[in-house]
């Protein structure tokens, strides 16, 4: 599931960021993604121990749908610079 998202993010970064800054921005973005991944694994494991694995999946699904709706609302009508 993350491959299409990573592809979309990489495409947007390449379209929006100046070529002189592209390497630095890509490196920073990669570091942020790795840290977020580690934090999410820790949080999911902790939550699974506290509320159960099934409930973690339910909460995660609700958060994913909410994030998608929020992103749709924020980026509605957004156009990339040409």
Secondary structure by P-SEA (a helix, b strand, c coil): caaaaaaaaaaaaaacccccaaaaaaaaaaaaaaaaaaaaaaaaaaaaacccaaaaaaaaaaaaaaaaaaaaaaaccccccc
